Amino acid sequence: MLSFSILNLGLSLAALSSAQQIRSDPGVAGPPLEIVHLYNDQWPTGITVSRSGRKFSNYPSGLDANNTNTGTNNKHAVAEILPNGTEAAYPNSEINNPPGGAINYTTSPPTGANYQNYLIGVQSVVLDAQDRLWILDTGRALLPDGTLVNASPGGPKLVGVNIQTNTVFQTIVFPPTVAYPDSYLNDVRFDLRPSVTPSGAGVAYITDSSNAGRNGIIVVDLGTSESWRRLDGVVETRPERGFVPYVWGQPLYYLPGPDQPLTTVPLGSDGIALSADGATLFFGPVGGRGLYSVPTARLRDHSPTAELRAQAALNNRAQRGVSDGFETDTNGFVYMGNMEQNEIGFHNPANASMTLFVRDPRISWVDTMSVASDGHLYFTDNQLAFSSAFYPGEDRRERPFVLFRAPLPGNGSRVFLK
């Protein structure tokens, strides 16, 4: 009897020792990731890559107090990543250093500085089809205690830079009826085809991801500088009530600010991408998994029923997972992060499918993507999910933050709408 028990024990131990043969998640799929740049100081969101390979990033003071320019700490809102791996304030140091800093402490409570000619709180940088750099400024910044101040008129703006001469050629300031004081201008896409606006200079589409509920799409005529809102506050642009995403197995709850109650993720329309033909705009909230679209003609419409017609044309395209920035390539694919799966996937509008593009355990929070002319998708991973904005309120990020790239499928490349 004893020998039989010993025999059974031996067989059980042998079975346990072969446990490594049990099928498990490999954690990696798709093309290999290449590390392009490491951010060792300021915390990045945006990345955009020019035709010649120049790279530009931004560092929002509205999401990280360490990025807030106080007037004495010489922080930069936008930088060019140089070939030697350093980051240089762009287009120059002066525009990155507003006199007295990014916050106006003479108001009560403090507000964002109202400078039109200086960068306050840049959330996105994007190159258009003419290889001009556009800087999207929220006009908002964080106080040292984590309070996000409201913007002042003059702060929220879109700044165009000629990267050949490294000079500003246009500044479009948003009125407070378009960019509210508690708006958060998040990302922008451009269509420069002369036919899309009466001015012939093209149009920009911008998401407002405000955690105060000011969610919608802002449209800008680049020729006249006129701007207006569409899909303002509709369900598709707002976060889903009770939405709780998971990153690296941990549920994400949001901390709006000091001494404020814990909430679910309240961030609305954020990711944005144009279809390869410019006819459709794709967008989605951070606080939700839905991918939505609307014909761009409905957003540009100025008729009395324009808003109703835009809402009527909304489409629910897919479930994409939790994502931040979007991008499009010449295949027509719409790329989106899926932080709950450590991956980037893409939606194919031709067959309404979602497909895995790349998966890697190092992916935690894909913030911004940029399809480049070299056939790669570049993206920043900045560990946003581990910042103090999320429960338990501790900064669990570990430097360096990373700029990755991966080769696109089907010889995909950058789309030029002009």
C-alpha positions as a Markdown table, in Angstrom:
| # | Residue | x | y | z |
|---|---|---|---|---|
| 1 | Met | 0.0 | 0.0 | 0.0 |
| 2 | Leu | 2.8 | 2.4 | 0.9 |
| 3 | Ser | 4.7 | 1.6 | -2.3 |
| 4 | Phe | 1.6 | 2.3 | -4.3 |
| 5 | Ser | 1.2 | 5.7 | -2.6 |
| 6 | Ile | 4.8 | 6.6 | -3.2 |
| 7 | Leu | 4.3 | 5.6 | -6.9 |
| 8 | Asn | 1.3 | 7.9 | -7.1 |
| 9 | Leu | 3.2 | 10.7 | -5.5 |
| 10 | Gly | 6.0 | 10.2 | -8.0 |
| 11 | Leu | 3.6 | 10.4 | -10.9 |
| 12 | Ser | 2.0 | 13.5 | -9.5 |
| 13 | Leu | 5.4 | 15.2 | -9.1 |
| 14 | Ala | 6.3 | 14.2 | -12.6 |
| 15 | Ala | 3.1 | 15.8 | -13.9 |
| 16 | Leu | 3.8 | 19.0 | -12.0 |
| 17 | Ser | 7.3 | 19.1 | -13.4 |
| 18 | Ser | 5.9 | 19.2 | -16.9 |
| 19 | Ala | 3.5 | 22.1 | -16.2 |
| 20 | Gln | 5.6 | 24.3 | -18.5 |
| 21 | Gln | 4.1 | 22.3 | -21.4 |
| 22 | Ile | 0.6 | 23.7 | -20.6 |
| 23 | Arg | -0.4 | 26.2 | -23.3 |
| 24 | Ser | 0.1 | 29.9 | -22.3 |
| 25 | Asp | -0.2 | 33.3 | -23.8 |
| 26 | Pro | 3.1 | 34.1 | -25.7 |
| 27 | Gly | 2.5 | 37.8 | -25.1 |
| 28 | Val | 4.1 | 38.8 | -28.4 |
| 29 | Ala | 2.7 | 38.9 | -31.9 |
| 30 | Gly | 3.2 | 40.9 | -35.1 |
| 31 | Pro | 6.4 | 42.6 | -36.3 |
| 32 | Pro | 9.2 | 43.3 | -33.9 |
| 33 | Leu | 9.3 | 46.6 | -32.1 |
| 34 | Glu | 12.3 | 48.9 | -32.6 |
| 35 | Ile | 13.2 | 51.4 | -29.9 |
| 36 | Val | 13.7 | 54.7 | -31.7 |
| 37 | His | 14.2 | 57.1 | -28.7 |
| 38 | Leu | 14.1 | 57.2 | -24.9 |
| 39 | Tyr | 12.6 | 60.1 | -23.0 |
| 40 | Asn | 14.6 | 60.5 | -19.8 |
| 41 | Asp | 13.3 | 63.8 | -18.6 |
| 42 | Gln | 10.0 | 65.4 | -19.6 |
| 43 | Trp | 6.9 | 63.2 | -20.1 |
| 44 | Pro | 5.8 | 63.0 | -23.8 |
| 45 | Thr | 2.5 | 62.4 | -25.6 |
| 46 | Gly | 2.8 | 63.4 | -29.2 |
| 47 | Ile | 5.1 | 62.2 | -32.0 |
| 48 | Thr | 5.1 | 63.2 | -35.7 |
| 49 | Val | 7.6 | 62.3 | -38.4 |
| 50 | Ser | 8.4 | 64.4 | -41.5 |
| 51 | Arg | 9.0 | 63.1 | -45.0 |
| 52 | Ser | 12.7 | 63.4 | -44.5 |
| 53 | Gly | 12.6 | 61.7 | -41.1 |
| 54 | Arg | 12.7 | 64.6 | -38.7 |
| 55 | Lys | 10.9 | 63.8 | -35.5 |
| 56 | Phe | 8.9 | 66.1 | -33.2 |
| 57 | Ser | 7.4 | 65.5 | -29.8 |
| 58 | Asn | 5.4 | 67.5 | -27.2 |
| 59 | Tyr | 5.2 | 67.4 | -23.5 |
| 60 | Pro | 1.8 | 68.5 | -22.1 |
| 61 | Ser | 1.7 | 70.6 | -18.9 |
| 62 | Gly | -2.0 | 69.8 | -18.7 |
| 63 | Leu | -1.2 | 66.1 | -17.8 |
| 64 | Asp | 2.1 | 66.3 | -15.9 |
| 65 | Ala | 3.1 | 69.1 | -13.5 |
| 66 | Asn | 6.8 | 68.4 | -14.3 |
| 67 | Asn | 6.1 | 69.7 | -17.8 |
| 68 | Thr | 4.6 | 73.0 | -16.5 |
| 69 | Asn | 6.8 | 76.0 | -17.4 |
| 70 | Thr | 7.0 | 78.2 | -14.3 |
| 71 | Gly | 9.1 | 80.9 | -16.0 |
| 72 | Thr | 12.3 | 79.8 | -14.2 |
| 73 | Asn | 12.6 | 76.0 | -15.0 |
| 74 | Asn | 13.1 | 76.3 | -18.8 |
| 75 | Lys | 10.7 | 73.5 | -19.7 |
| 76 | His | 9.8 | 73.0 | -23.4 |
| 77 | Ala | 6.3 | 72.2 | -24.7 |
| 78 | Val | 7.6 | 71.1 | -28.1 |
| 79 | Ala | 10.9 | 69.6 | -29.1 |
| 80 | Glu | 12.7 | 68.2 | -32.1 |
| 81 | Ile | 14.3 | 64.8 | -31.4 |
| 82 | Leu | 17.8 | 65.2 | -32.9 |
| 83 | Pro | 19.8 | 62.4 | -34.6 |
| 84 | Asn | 22.2 | 62.3 | -31.6 |
| 85 | Gly | 19.2 | 61.5 | -29.2 |
| 86 | Thr | 18.9 | 64.9 | -27.6 |
| 87 | Glu | 15.7 | 67.0 | -27.5 |
| 88 | Ala | 15.9 | 70.6 | -28.6 |
| 89 | Ala | 13.1 | 73.1 | -27.9 |
| 90 | Tyr | 11.2 | 73.8 | -31.1 |
| 91 | Pro | 10.8 | 75.9 | -33.2 |
| 92 | Asn | 12.8 | 78.0 | -30.7 |
| 93 | Ser | 13.4 | 78.4 | -27.0 |
| 94 | Glu | 11.6 | 81.7 | -26.8 |
| 95 | Ile | 8.1 | 80.5 | -27.9 |
| 96 | Asn | 8.5 | 77.6 | -25.3 |
| 97 | Asn | 9.1 | 80.0 | -22.5 |
| 98 | Pro | 6.0 | 82.3 | -21.8 |
| 99 | Pro | 7.0 | 85.3 | -19.7 |
| 100 | Gly | 6.2 | 84.4 | -16.1 |
| 101 | Gly | 5.4 | 80.9 | -17.0 |
| 102 | Ala | 2.3 | 79.0 | -18.3 |
| 103 | Ile | 0.0 | 79.9 | -15.3 |
| 104 | Asn | -1.4 | 83.2 | -14.4 |
| 105 | Tyr | -1.4 | 83.5 | -10.6 |
| 106 | Thr | -2.9 | 87.0 | -10.6 |
| 107 | Thr | -6.4 | 85.5 | -11.1 |
| 108 | Ser | -8.4 | 83.7 | -8.5 |
| 109 | Pro | -8.3 | 80.8 | -8.9 |
| 110 | Pro | -5.2 | 80.7 | -11.1 |
| 111 | Thr | -5.7 | 80.2 | -14.9 |
| 112 | Gly | -3.7 | 79.4 | -17.9 |
| 113 | Ala | -1.7 | 82.3 | -19.3 |
| 114 | Asn | -3.4 | 84.1 | -22.2 |
| 115 | Tyr | -0.4 | 84.5 | -24.5 |
| 116 | Gln | -1.2 | 84.0 | -28.2 |
| 117 | Asn | 2.5 | 84.0 | -29.2 |
| 118 | Tyr | 3.8 | 81.5 | -26.6 |
| 119 | Leu | 3.1 | 77.8 | -25.9 |
| 120 | Ile | 1.1 | 77.1 | -22.7 |
| 121 | Gly | 0.0 | 73.5 | -22.6 |
| 122 | Val | 0.6 | 71.6 | -25.9 |
| 123 | Gln | -1.2 | 68.3 | -26.2 |
| 124 | Ser | -0.4 | 67.3 | -29.8 |
| 125 | Val | 1.9 | 67.9 | -32.7 |
| 126 | Val | 1.0 | 66.8 | -36.3 |
| 127 | Leu | 2.6 | 67.3 | -39.7 |
| 128 | Asp | 0.1 | 68.0 | -42.5 |
| 129 | Ala | 0.3 | 66.9 | -46.2 |
| 130 | Gln | 2.6 | 69.8 | -47.0 |
| 131 | Asp | 5.0 | 68.8 | -44.2 |
| 132 | Arg | 4.0 | 71.7 | -42.1 |
| 133 | Leu | 4.1 | 71.2 | -38.3 |
| 134 | Trp | 0.9 | 72.1 | -36.4 |
| 135 | Ile | 1.0 | 72.6 | -32.6 |
| 136 | Leu | -2.2 | 72.1 | -30.7 |
| 137 | Asp | -2.2 | 74.2 | -27.5 |
| 138 | Thr | -4.9 | 73.5 | -24.9 |
| 139 | Gly | -4.0 | 76.7 | -23.0 |
| 140 | Arg | -4.1 | 74.7 | -19.7 |
| 141 | Ala | -1.5 | 73.5 | -17.2 |
| 142 | Leu | -1.2 | 71.7 | -13.9 |
| 143 | Leu | -0.4 | 73.3 | -10.6 |
| 144 | Pro | 2.1 | 71.6 | -8.4 |
| 145 | Asp | -0.7 | 70.0 | -6.4 |
| 146 | Gly | -2.2 | 68.4 | -9.6 |
| 147 | Thr | -5.0 | 70.9 | -10.1 |
| 148 | Leu | -5.7 | 71.5 | -13.8 |
| 149 | Val | -6.3 | 75.3 | -14.3 |
| 150 | Asn | -8.9 | 76.6 | -16.8 |
| 151 | Ala | -7.7 | 78.2 | -20.0 |
| 152 | Ser | -7.9 | 82.0 | -20.7 |
| 153 | Pro | -8.8 | 83.5 | -24.1 |
| 154 | Gly | -5.6 | 83.4 | -26.3 |
| 155 | Gly | -4.3 | 80.3 | -24.7 |
| 156 | Pro | -6.2 | 77.6 | -26.8 |
| 157 | Lys | -4.8 | 77.8 | -30.3 |
| 158 | Leu | -3.4 | 76.0 | -33.3 |
| 159 | Val | 0.1 | 77.1 | -34.4 |
| 160 | Gly | 1.5 | 76.3 | -37.8 |
| 161 | Val | 5.3 | 76.1 | -38.3 |
| 162 | Asn | 7.3 | 75.9 | -41.5 |
| 163 | Ile | 9.9 | 73.2 | -40.7 |
| 164 | Gln | 12.1 | 74.4 | -43.6 |
| 165 | Thr | 12.6 | 77.8 | -42.0 |
| 166 | Asn | 11.7 | 76.8 | -38.4 |
| 167 | Thr | 9.3 | 79.8 | -38.2 |
| 168 | Val | 5.7 | 80.2 | -37.3 |
| 169 | Phe | 3.5 | 81.1 | -40.3 |
| 170 | Gln | 0.0 | 81.0 | -38.8 |
| 171 | Thr | -1.7 | 81.1 | -35.4 |
| 172 | Ile | -5.4 | 80.3 | -35.1 |
| 173 | Val | -6.8 | 81.3 | -31.7 |
| 174 | Phe | -10.0 | 79.6 | -30.7 |
| 175 | Pro | -12.8 | 81.8 | -29.2 |
| 176 | Pro | -14.2 | 80.7 | -25.8 |
| 177 | Thr | -17.4 | 79.7 | -27.5 |
| 178 | Val | -15.4 | 77.0 | -29.4 |
| 179 | Ala | -12.7 | 76.1 | -26.9 |
| 180 | Tyr | -14.4 | 76.5 | -23.5 |
| 181 | Pro | -12.2 | 77.4 | -20.5 |
| 182 | Asp | -12.6 | 73.7 | -19.3 |
| 183 | Ser | -12.2 | 72.2 | -22.8 |
| 184 | Tyr | -9.2 | 70.0 | -23.5 |
| 185 | Leu | -8.1 | 70.1 | -27.1 |
| 186 | Asn | -6.5 | 66.7 | -27.6 |
| 187 | Asp | -5.6 | 65.7 | -31.2 |
| 188 | Val | -5.9 | 67.0 | -34.7 |
| 189 | Arg | -6.0 | 65.8 | -38.3 |
| 190 | Phe | -5.8 | 67.8 | -41.6 |
| 191 | Asp | -7.3 | 67.7 | -45.0 |
| 192 | Leu | -5.7 | 70.2 | -47.4 |
| 193 | Arg | -7.7 | 69.5 | -50.5 |
| 194 | Pro | -8.8 | 72.8 | -51.9 |
| 195 | Ser | -12.3 | 71.5 | -52.5 |
| 196 | Val | -13.2 | 70.9 | -48.9 |
| 197 | Thr | -13.5 | 74.6 | -47.9 |
| 198 | Pro | -14.6 | 77.8 | -49.7 |
| 199 | Ser | -11.2 | 79.3 | -48.8 |
| 200 | Gly | -9.4 | 76.5 | -50.6 |
| 201 | Ala | -6.8 | 76.2 | -47.8 |
| 202 | Gly | -8.1 | 73.0 | -46.2 |
| 203 | Val | -9.6 | 72.1 | -42.9 |
| 204 | Ala | -8.5 | 70.7 | -39.5 |
| 205 | Tyr | -10.6 | 68.4 | -37.2 |
| 206 | Ile | -9.9 | 68.4 | -33.5 |
| 207 | Thr | -11.2 | 66.3 | -30.6 |
| 208 | Asp | -12.2 | 67.8 | -27.2 |
| 209 | Ser | -11.5 | 65.2 | -24.6 |
| 210 | Ser | -12.3 | 67.3 | -21.5 |
| 211 | Asn | -12.9 | 65.5 | -18.2 |
| 212 | Ala | -15.5 | 68.2 | -17.5 |
| 213 | Gly | -17.9 | 66.9 | -20.2 |
| 214 | Arg | -17.0 | 69.4 | -22.9 |
| 215 | Asn | -16.7 | 66.7 | -25.5 |
| 216 | Gly | -17.1 | 67.0 | -29.2 |
| 217 | Ile | -15.4 | 67.7 | -32.5 |
| 218 | Ile | -14.0 | 71.1 | -33.5 |
| 219 | Val | -13.7 | 72.0 | -37.1 |
| 220 | Val | -11.3 | 74.8 | -38.4 |
| 221 | Asp | -11.1 | 76.4 | -41.8 |
| 222 | Leu | -7.4 | 77.0 | -42.2 |
| 223 | Gly | -7.9 | 79.8 | -44.7 |
| 224 | Thr | -10.3 | 82.0 | -42.7 |
| 225 | Ser | -9.3 | 80.8 | -39.2 |
| 226 | Glu | -13.0 | 80.3 | -38.5 |
| 227 | Ser | -13.8 | 77.4 | -36.1 |
| 228 | Trp | -17.0 | 75.7 | -34.9 |
| 229 | Arg | -18.1 | 72.7 | -32.9 |
| 230 | Arg | -20.0 | 69.6 | -34.0 |
| 231 | Leu | -21.3 | 66.6 | -32.2 |
| 232 | Asp | -21.2 | 68.7 | -29.1 |
| 233 | Gly | -21.9 | 66.5 | -26.0 |
| 234 | Val | -23.5 | 63.6 | -27.9 |
| 235 | Val | -23.2 | 60.1 | -26.4 |
| 236 | Glu | -20.6 | 59.0 | -28.9 |
| 237 | Thr | -18.2 | 61.8 | -27.9 |
| 238 | Arg | -18.6 | 61.3 | -24.2 |
| 239 | Pro | -17.2 | 58.6 | -21.9 |
| 240 | Glu | -19.3 | 55.6 | -21.0 |
| 241 | Arg | -20.9 | 55.8 | -17.6 |
| 242 | Gly | -19.3 | 53.3 | -15.2 |
| 243 | Phe | -16.5 | 52.4 | -17.6 |
| 244 | Val | -13.5 | 50.7 | -16.0 |
| 245 | Pro | -10.6 | 49.6 | -18.2 |
| 246 | Tyr | -7.8 | 47.3 | -17.2 |
| 247 | Val | -4.1 | 47.8 | -17.9 |
| 248 | Trp | -1.6 | 45.1 | -17.0 |
| 249 | Gly | -4.3 | 43.4 | -15.0 |
| 250 | Gln | -5.2 | 46.4 | -12.8 |
| 251 | Pro | -8.5 | 48.3 | -13.0 |
| 252 | Leu | -8.2 | 52.0 | -13.7 |
| 253 | Tyr | -10.1 | 54.5 | -11.6 |
| 254 | Tyr | -9.6 | 58.2 | -12.1 |
| 255 | Leu | -8.6 | 61.0 | -9.7 |
| 256 | Pro | -9.9 | 64.3 | -11.1 |
| 257 | Gly | -7.8 | 66.4 | -8.7 |
| 258 | Pro | -6.7 | 67.0 | -5.1 |
| 259 | Asp | -9.5 | 66.1 | -2.6 |
| 260 | Gln | -11.9 | 65.1 | -5.3 |
| 261 | Pro | -13.7 | 61.7 | -5.2 |
| 262 | Leu | -12.6 | 58.7 | -7.2 |
| 263 | Thr | -14.5 | 58.3 | -10.5 |
| 264 | Thr | -14.5 | 56.0 | -13.5 |
| 265 | Val | -12.5 | 57.3 | -16.5 |
| 266 | Pro | -14.2 | 60.6 | -17.5 |
| 267 | Leu | -12.2 | 61.3 | -20.7 |
| 268 | Gly | -14.3 | 61.8 | -23.9 |
| 269 | Ser | -13.4 | 62.1 | -27.6 |
| 270 | Asp | -9.7 | 61.7 | -27.9 |
| 271 | Gly | -8.4 | 59.5 | -30.7 |
| 272 | Ile | -9.1 | 60.9 | -34.2 |
| 273 | Ala | -8.2 | 59.8 | -37.8 |
| 274 | Leu | -9.3 | 60.6 | -41.3 |
| 275 | Ser | -10.0 | 57.8 | -43.8 |
| 276 | Ala | -7.5 | 57.6 | -46.6 |
| 277 | Asp | -9.9 | 59.4 | -49.0 |
| 278 | Gly | -10.8 | 62.1 | -46.4 |
| 279 | Ala | -14.5 | 61.4 | -46.6 |
| 280 | Thr | -14.8 | 59.9 | -43.1 |
| 281 | Leu | -13.7 | 60.9 | -39.7 |
| 282 | Phe | -13.1 | 58.2 | -37.1 |
| 283 | Phe | -13.0 | 59.0 | -33.4 |
| 284 | Gly | -13.6 | 57.5 | -29.9 |
| 285 | Pro | -13.4 | 58.4 | -26.2 |
| 286 | Val | -10.7 | 57.1 | -23.9 |
| 287 | Gly | -13.5 | 56.3 | -21.5 |
| 288 | Gly | -15.0 | 53.6 | -23.7 |
| 289 | Arg | -14.2 | 50.9 | -26.3 |
| 290 | Gly | -16.4 | 52.1 | -29.2 |
| 291 | Leu | -15.0 | 53.3 | -32.5 |
| 292 | Tyr | -17.3 | 55.8 | -34.2 |
| 293 | Ser | -17.4 | 57.6 | -37.5 |
| 294 | Val | -19.1 | 60.5 | -39.3 |
| 295 | Pro | -18.9 | 61.8 | -42.9 |
| 296 | Thr | -16.6 | 64.8 | -42.9 |
| 297 | Ala | -19.0 | 66.7 | -45.2 |
| 298 | Arg | -21.5 | 66.7 | -42.3 |
| 299 | Leu | -18.9 | 68.3 | -40.0 |
| 300 | Arg | -18.1 | 71.0 | -42.5 |
| 301 | Asp | -21.8 | 71.8 | -43.2 |
| 302 | His | -22.9 | 75.3 | -42.2 |
| 303 | Ser | -26.6 | 74.9 | -42.9 |
| 304 | Pro | -29.2 | 75.5 | -40.1 |
| 305 | Thr | -29.6 | 71.8 | -39.6 |
| 306 | Ala | -25.9 | 71.0 | -39.7 |
| 307 | Glu | -25.7 | 69.6 | -36.2 |
| 308 | Leu | -28.8 | 67.4 | -36.6 |
| 309 | Arg | -27.5 | 66.1 | -39.9 |
| 310 | Ala | -24.1 | 65.3 | -38.4 |
| 311 | Gln | -25.7 | 63.4 | -35.5 |
| 312 | Ala | -28.0 | 61.5 | -37.9 |
| 313 | Ala | -24.9 | 60.3 | -39.9 |
| 314 | Leu | -23.0 | 58.9 | -36.9 |
| 315 | Asn | -22.0 | 55.2 | -37.2 |
| 316 | Asn | -20.8 | 52.7 | -34.5 |
| 317 | Arg | -18.0 | 50.9 | -36.3 |
| 318 | Ala | -16.4 | 48.5 | -33.9 |
| 319 | Gln | -15.2 | 47.6 | -30.4 |
| 320 | Arg | -11.5 | 48.6 | -30.3 |
| 321 | Gly | -10.4 | 48.2 | -26.7 |
| 322 | Val | -9.1 | 51.1 | -24.7 |
| 323 | Ser | -7.1 | 53.4 | -26.8 |
| 324 | Asp | -5.7 | 57.0 | -27.0 |
| 325 | Gly | -4.4 | 58.2 | -30.4 |
| 326 | Phe | -5.5 | 56.9 | -33.8 |
| 327 | Glu | -3.7 | 56.8 | -37.2 |
| 328 | Thr | -4.4 | 55.9 | -40.8 |
| 329 | Asp | -2.2 | 54.5 | -43.6 |
| 330 | Thr | -2.4 | 54.1 | -47.4 |
| 331 | Asn | -4.1 | 50.7 | -46.9 |
| 332 | Gly | -7.0 | 52.5 | -45.5 |
| 333 | Phe | -6.5 | 50.8 | -42.1 |
| 334 | Val | -7.3 | 52.8 | -38.9 |
| 335 | Tyr | -4.7 | 52.0 | -36.2 |
| 336 | Met | -5.6 | 52.2 | -32.5 |
| 337 | Gly | -3.9 | 51.1 | -29.3 |
| 338 | Asn | -5.5 | 48.4 | -27.2 |
| 339 | Met | -3.9 | 48.9 | -23.8 |
| 340 | Glu | -5.9 | 46.1 | -22.2 |
| 341 | Gln | -4.2 | 43.6 | -24.5 |
| 342 | Asn | -0.7 | 45.3 | -24.7 |
| 343 | Glu | -1.2 | 45.8 | -28.4 |
| 344 | Ile | -2.0 | 48.0 | -31.3 |
| 345 | Gly | -4.7 | 46.8 | -33.7 |
| 346 | Phe | -6.3 | 48.2 | -36.8 |
| 347 | His | -9.8 | 48.5 | -38.2 |
| 348 | Asn | -10.4 | 47.7 | -41.8 |
| 349 | Pro | -13.4 | 49.8 | -43.0 |
| 350 | Ala | -13.6 | 47.6 | -46.1 |
| 351 | Asn | -14.8 | 44.6 | -44.2 |
| 352 | Ala | -15.6 | 46.1 | -40.7 |
| 353 | Ser | -13.0 | 43.9 | -39.0 |
| 354 | Met | -10.5 | 44.5 | -36.2 |
| 355 | Thr | -7.1 | 42.9 | -36.6 |
| 356 | Leu | -4.1 | 42.6 | -34.4 |
| 357 | Phe | -1.1 | 44.6 | -35.7 |
| 358 | Val | 1.6 | 44.3 | -32.9 |
| 359 | Arg | 1.5 | 42.9 | -29.4 |
| 360 | Asp | 4.3 | 43.2 | -26.8 |
| 361 | Pro | 4.5 | 43.1 | -23.0 |
| 362 | Arg | 6.4 | 46.4 | -23.0 |
| 363 | Ile | 3.3 | 48.2 | -24.3 |
| 364 | Ser | 1.3 | 49.9 | -21.5 |
| 365 | Trp | -0.1 | 53.1 | -22.8 |
| 366 | Val | 0.1 | 53.9 | -26.5 |
| 367 | Asp | -0.5 | 57.6 | -26.5 |
| 368 | Thr | 0.2 | 59.0 | -30.0 |
| 369 | Met | 0.9 | 57.3 | -33.3 |
| 370 | Ser | 2.4 | 58.6 | -36.5 |
| 371 | Val | 2.5 | 56.9 | -39.8 |
| 372 | Ala | 5.7 | 57.9 | -41.6 |
| 373 | Ser | 6.9 | 58.0 | -45.2 |
| 374 | Asp | 9.5 | 55.3 | -44.3 |
| 375 | Gly | 6.7 | 52.7 | -44.0 |
| 376 | His | 6.7 | 52.5 | -40.2 |
| 377 | Leu | 4.2 | 53.3 | -37.5 |
| 378 | Tyr | 5.9 | 55.3 | -34.8 |
| 379 | Phe | 4.2 | 55.5 | -31.3 |
| 380 | Thr | 5.0 | 56.8 | -27.9 |
| 381 | Asp | 4.5 | 54.6 | -24.8 |
| 382 | Asn | 4.3 | 57.0 | -21.8 |
| 383 | Gln | 2.9 | 54.8 | -19.0 |
| 384 | Leu | -0.1 | 57.2 | -18.5 |
| 385 | Ala | -2.0 | 54.5 | -16.8 |
| 386 | Phe | 0.6 | 54.5 | -14.0 |
| 387 | Ser | 0.5 | 58.2 | -13.4 |
| 388 | Ser | -0.9 | 59.9 | -10.3 |
| 389 | Ala | -4.1 | 60.8 | -12.2 |
| 390 | Phe | -5.2 | 57.2 | -11.7 |
| 391 | Tyr | -5.9 | 55.3 | -8.4 |
| 392 | Pro | -4.2 | 54.9 | -6.0 |
| 393 | Gly | -2.9 | 58.4 | -6.9 |
| 394 | Glu | 0.8 | 57.6 | -6.8 |
| 395 | Asp | 3.2 | 58.2 | -9.7 |
| 396 | Arg | 4.3 | 54.7 | -10.6 |
| 397 | Arg | 5.8 | 55.6 | -13.9 |
| 398 | Glu | 9.4 | 54.6 | -14.5 |
| 399 | Arg | 11.7 | 56.5 | -16.8 |
| 400 | Pro | 12.6 | 56.2 | -19.6 |
| 401 | Phe | 9.5 | 56.6 | -21.6 |
| 402 | Val | 9.8 | 55.1 | -25.1 |
| 403 | Leu | 9.3 | 56.0 | -28.8 |
| 404 | Phe | 8.8 | 52.7 | -30.7 |
| 405 | Arg | 8.3 | 51.9 | -34.3 |
| 406 | Ala | 7.1 | 48.9 | -36.3 |
| 407 | Pro | 6.9 | 48.2 | -40.1 |
| 408 | Leu | 3.4 | 48.6 | -41.5 |
| 409 | Pro | 1.6 | 45.7 | -43.2 |
| 410 | Gly | 1.1 | 45.6 | -47.0 |
| 411 | Asn | 3.7 | 48.3 | -47.7 |
| 412 | Gly | 1.5 | 50.9 | -45.9 |
| 413 | Ser | 2.7 | 54.4 | -45.8 |
| 414 | Arg | 1.6 | 58.0 | -44.9 |
| 415 | Val | -1.5 | 59.4 | -46.4 |
| 416 | Phe | -1.3 | 62.9 | -48.1 |
| 417 | Leu | -4.6 | 64.7 | -48.4 |
| 418 | Lys | -3.9 | 67.7 | -50.5 |
